[in-house]
């Protein structure tokens, strides 16, 4: 049997037969809303909603493919689960951006709403699979949802730090050396403008064959980047918020408004690292673990939200929540209620180009994972077109999201766990997810509530969330065979990444000896400093370059060839046995 025919037997799935009696859209809608089967179907909702013991085993519900007919209640329930699973990852970046730039509560609340609305709108594009010219597509056609990439979050922190250092953003220095940052909404506008023009890089990459991209960005490079993104966010944001805040109070200054966290005028303000703060964060963290142990499948998919809810209930009862952000938030809001001056910050161009390369690598892995859990073949022209459509939608989404006043939105991996647990990969559920996200964003009071979440509660949850990103990087690295060459590349990349993570200021003074640089050279120096000061960028570039220039081990190539031949022989034997049976 030839390799091609064997591959078709083992990899491809038969196309669904055409319906001999096609029904009109109106009759389908009538059947859905007027019959019990249309509302409920045959799904076991007790399995979805009832808690279980860790050792209990229950019968799994049926699997719903991407275009299977789905009951209305299950579609709405699954969509809500996807929305709740994404929620923490969508609200954390705008909260962190606003905190870094010292923005007022009204602007911060709007940024949360814009993130939710933008995610809902652009996820609808990813869910579709619009056929373009020449065999190209827009969107994956899978239950793929988008959110703010954590690579953008990590890089933006370095860019904002540079802006405050060089005077682009205002700051004051107290007599004891404490630096207090002033509000800088223009910095956010510069980030949006820079990401807008850099989005064309990912749009261009989407037209390259996926196999070329996978050769340039193998799991060695992708896994290293994702691992360092998660690890750096745990240290720069998650664990600092767990201790009380990351706005400057973590330095425990002896004067100024940040002597206490989050500020001296906040309810129940305490020094950073106080046991009360650590306890609140730990409560949220433990709630996530208990939900995973004893919760129903529905709650397990929303465990992050459960952690936030439990933490907020206790914090509210103890007087740690300032309700002013909720009362001042508008009842209804939408995009462009607040606007930012779109501009380009030249030193951020090189780092943001690297961010879009990183987003492309992440998107390929996330789309592959979504296809696997959706029981879609991960080889062949159909899958390659899904990769191409997903990357193109990501690139266009990066451009459009800047116009939405949102940082680049990229494919999220959080919902893959929901698909795996609920056994529902249906795109109808994805559309309901988008509807819930848009509704959450339009209800301004919801954003005001998210903004009122105490830092320790948010920190306990985001520490877990960012650590999950790091674990995703380790999972990608598990595909590496760890030859001598692979171990060398990984060691070299982590030398820079981990070193940068543990000693953040190591490259800050690299160009202090350059006297009186002109404006162009100064921008280049700042751009290089941002790249070198961002762990995932410097480690990813190191892994990428070494992977391209280091020759392959010929002995290892021979071993890989033998492994492929053995695998082919085993597959042929299995097929022959099945034919005999």
PyMOL commands that set and color helices and strands:
alter all, ss='L'
color gray80, all
select helices_A, chain A and resi 3-11+25-34+36-40+45-49+72-100+105-127+133-135+150-165+185-205+210-216+219-242+249-251+257-259+275-294+297-301+303-317+324-328+347-373+381-403+414-422+427-442+444-452+455-477+484-502+519-532+535-549+554-580
alter helices_A, ss='H'
color red, helices_A
select strands_A, chain A and resi 130-131+137-138+146-148+171-173+179-181+409-411
alter strands_A, ss='S'
color yellow, strands_A
deselect
rebuild
show_as cartoon
